[in-house]
């Protein structure tokens, strides 16, 4: 992804091919400034080795807007300098220009492979509908494929000794239909309840620098991106769960402009509380049972 700016105005983050096509069509000019991960600073698009032969000469390009700031700070430097970078939004938030499928794949790849950059780019405001739709697509796709894998393994005689709820449902046509209907309902309820719990925990640890909307957007984009990992046979659910925790911690830290430690504590706090209650119950119940004898 290449971040492009013209003067003091950020034009957004685009794949290299889109920048290349934009230079051909005049959408971008050679004097526009660009930055991508690994670069120490911004530089004109004409200085990019892969774009130099495509960019028009500076004399042919329309004059850019006069910059209002003396320097521009690359997104990767935000954490160390304390300066903020314009949040142009994830590719999914620009799906009208990029297309539904391409925008979804680009967002999924960005969140899974480069969560730090993804959640520095994500808009912290803009409504709940877009991230919710994204989460439903990714979450439903992963759950449905995992369900069919379960059916396939059962037909092959694998895990025959495990008579869990999914196995029982697989043998019932009506139950299977109900399963597909309930998937999006469970995802929506889980997103809102989970986001509320995490946001309260962020407030407790002092890391909630933005509103509930920001927390919901992080959790939704994280779920929509890690949900398809359930498609991995056998261990997909475990991989998706572990990576979702990692992405949530990074996303909350970047979106709320807080430390990673506070974000990790907020995500793990519900687990710590549940484990504490479980240990307390494990100690108390036997003692009370012994006293009643």
N, C-alpha and C positions, 0 to 999 in steps of 0.2 A: 504494500500500500504506500502511495506517495501522497503526502500532505502538500497541498498547493495553496499559495497565498498571493494576492495581488495588492501590493502596498500594505496597508494595515488590515485589509479585509481577507478573511480566510474563505477559500472557495470549497474546502472539503478534502476528504481523503479518498483516493481513487486507485484502482489497480493500474499497473504500468501500461497495460494495453489500452485502457481508457484514456490515460494521459497522452499516449502516442496518437490515438485517433483524434483527441481534442486538439493536438498541435496541427494535425492535418487539416481539420475543419475550421480552425480559427477560434475554437472555444477557449484554448489556452494560447499564450504567446511565449516566445523564448525568454522574455524578461520576467515572467512570473517566477516567484521563488518556490522552491520545492525542498522537501525533507522527507527522508524515510529512515526507519530504524537502523541504528548503527552510525549515522552521520553525525558529526560533532556540531554542525550548524547548517542553516539554510543556505542555498545557493541557487542561481538562476537555472531554469530547466535546460538552457543551452549548454550548461556545464556538465550535465549528466551524460556519461559516455554512451548510454543506450538511447539517448534522445537527441544528441547533438546533430545527427544527420537529418532529423525530421523537423526540428524547430526552425522557423523562419529567421532570417537575419534580423538583428535588433532594429535596423533602419526600416524594415518592412512591417514591424509590429506596431500596433497602436500604442500610444504612450500610456503606461500604467498610472494608477492613482499615486499621488505623492504620499509617501509613508508618513505617518504621524508619530511613529516611535523610532528611535535610533537603531534598535536591534530587535531581532525576533528570537524567541527562545524555543528550541525544539521540544516536542512533548516529552522525550526521554529525560530532559534536564529539569522537568518540573519538580520532581521530588527533592532534588538537591538545592535548587535555587529558590523554591517557594513561590515562583511565579505561576500564574494560571495560564492555561492554553484554551483556545476556543474549542468548545465541544460541538463538533459538526454532526455528530450522530453516527450510529452504526449503519452499515450498508442496508439493513432491514428498514431503517427509517428513511431511506431514499429509494425504496423499491419501485416507486412510480417511474423513475428514470432507468433503473437497472433491471427491472423485471423481477417478478415474484421469486422464481426459482434461483436465479443468480444471487439475488439479495440474501435469500435464506442461506445458501451454501457459503457465501462470503462471510456472513455474520457468524455462522456456526464455526467455520474454520478459524476466524479471528478470535472468538471467545475461547475455543479449546486450546489453540496453539499459542496465542498471545493475549492472555486475559488482562495483563497490565495495560497494554496499549488499547485494548477494546474498551475497557471501562474508564479510561481517560478520555476516550472519544465519545462514549455514550452520553446522550443528553440526560441530565438529571431531572428534567421536567418535560412535559409534553403529553401527559395523559397516560392512562393505564391500558387503553385499548390495544395499541400497537404491540407492546411487550406481551400482553395476554394472548393475542392471536399467535404470536411467534411461539410462546410456550405451549399452546395447545397443539400446534402443528408438530413441533419436535417431540413433545411428550406423548401424544397419541400415536405417532408413527413408531416410536420406540416400544411402547407398551404392546401395540398390536402385533408387531413383528416378533417380539419376545413371546407373546401368547401362541403364535403359530409355531414357533420353534418348540415350545412345550408340547404342542400336539404332535409334532414330528417325532420328537424323542420318545413320546409315549407309544406311538405307532411302531417304533423300532425296538420297543421293549426296554428302553433305558429308563432308569429311575422308577421302575414299576412298583417298588416297595413304598414309594412316597405318595400317599393318597392325600394330597393337599387340596386346598380349595380350587386351585386352578385346574387340577386334574379332574376333579369332580365336575366342574363347570364344562370342561372340554367334552364330556359325554352327554351333555344336555344342550340341545339346539336352542331352546328358549333361554337357558342360562347364558349361553355364549352371546346371544343377541343383547341380553341385558348387560353383559360385561362390556360390550362395545359402547352401549349407550351411557353407562356409568363412568367410563374412563374420563371423558371431558369434565363431567361434574366433579369427580374426585380431584382432578388437576386444578380446577378453578378454586375449589374449597381449600385445597392444600396450599395453593399459592397465597391466598389472602390470609389464612390462619398462620401459615409459616412466616410470612412477611411481617405480620403483626407481632408475633413472638420475637423474631429477630430484632425488629425495630425497638421493642421495649427493652430488650437486652442491650442494644446499642446505647439507649438512653441511660441505662443503669451504669454502664462502664464509661460513660462520658464520650462516646464516639458518634452520637447522632447529630451531625452538623447540618443535615438536610432533613427534608420532610419524609413522611411515610412513603410518598410517591417514589422517591429515589430508591428506598429500600426495596419496594415492590418491583421496580424496573430491573434492579440487579438480580433479584431472585428469579424473576420471570425469564430474563435473557439467559441466565445460568441454567435454569431447568430446560428451556427449549433447546439449548446446545448440548447438554449432557444426556438428555433423554434418548436421543438416537444411539447412544453407546450401549443401550440395552439390547440392540440388535446383535451384539457380539454373542455367539452361542455360549451357553453354560455360565460364564462368569461376567456377562455384560452388566447385569444388575449391580454387582459388587463394584465393578469399575466405574459405572455411572455414579454410584453413590459417593465413592471416595473422591472422584474428580469434581463432583458438584460441591463438596465441602471446600476443596482447594479454591475453585473458581469463586465461590461465594465470599470467602475471606478476602481474596484479592480485590474482587469487585466492590465490596462494601468499603474497603480502605480507600480505594481510588475515588469512588463516587461521593463518599461522605467527607473526603479530604481529612481522614484521620489516620492514625498509625495502624500498621498491620496487626500489631499485638492486640489492640482494642477490638479490631474486627474479628480476629481469631477467638478472643474471649467471648464476644457476643454470640458467635456461631456455636461455640462449644458449651456455653452456659446452660442451655436447656438439657444437653446430654449430661452435664455434670450434676445438675439438680436431680434428674431422673435416676442416675446411678446412685446418688446419695440417698434418695428415698428407698431404692431397692436394697441397699446395704442396711439401712436402718430397719426396714421391714424384716430382712433376713435375720437380724439380731433380735428384734423385739418379739416377733411371733413365737419363736421357740421358747423364749423366756416366759411369755405369758401362758403358753400351753403347759409348760412344766409347773408353773405356779397354780394352775387350775386343777392339776391332778391331785 
